[in-house]
Amino acid sequence: MPIHVKGASTWGVSTAVWVKDAGVWKPAQSVFIRNAGAWALGYKAEVVYTITSNTAQANAQSFFSAADWANQYLAKKLIIAPGVNV
């Protein structure tokens, strides 16, 4: 679900969400939105890995760190570039 923000009288889609925590701005890992009395996940940060060359062996787990896998609110996206064989 994209988050829309209004800037200079125009609505646009936010590409990242930041929160101020103890006076320091940090990227948000997830944002929950209350809608009709129920909380729902509205934004989830993601980490992206792109395979750019042909490979005979590919293990998706190895492309992301243990910390990435431990964070349930961090989306993992694996992209295979056009023309690449896996």
Disulfide bonds with the S-S distance in Angstrom:
none
